[in-house]
Amino acid sequence: MKTKSLAFIAGIIWLIAGFNVCRIGVVSWTHIDNTSVLMIMGCMVTMFLFSNMFVKMLFKNVRRIRNIDADKRKVWHIMPVKSYVIMAFMITFGILLRSCPAIPPSFIASFYVGLGASLMIAGLLYVSTLLCPEKL
């Protein structure tokens, strides 16, 4: 598979994941009576921190894909094995976090909206690699 094809597939997956995470945050937000400045700031800080991390990961991953022989690239090469493990951990942790009664809905709302937005930004950047030159 081509590098751009794998990056596009990764982008679609990140967009879908980001949309779902953001949707959970928005649903939580609708159950809150008052929106505080702290919630909005938390959302923005979360989005900023995770966007920086995801963008760095994105470029590193595209370079990793490019270093795999083109005829050996498979669809599961969109991420390294370590990333699959991290993703499984994050999904599990997210489920446990949302089910914990000690975590306030305001935290879930602001954290999930920020995280979801940063995942969608990274997904859009992955998809945009279709428009970029081969040298990233």
LINQUI-V156075 format. One line per field, one symbol per residue. ss: DSSP state (@ for helix, = for strand, . for the rest). burial: 1 if it has 24 or more other C-alpha atoms within 12 Angstrom, else 0. A space follows every 50 residues. Layout:
BEGIN
ss = ???
burial = ???
END
This chain:
BEGIN
ss = ..@@@@@@@@@@@@@@@@@@@@@@@@@@@@......@@@@@@@@@@@@@@ @@@@@@@@@@@@@@@@...@@@..@@@@..@@@@@@@@@@@@@@@@@@@. ....@@@@@@@@@@@@@@@@@@@@@@@@@@@.....
burial = 01111111111111101110111111011000000000100111011101 10011011101110110000000000111100000000000000000100 000011111111111111111111111110000000
END
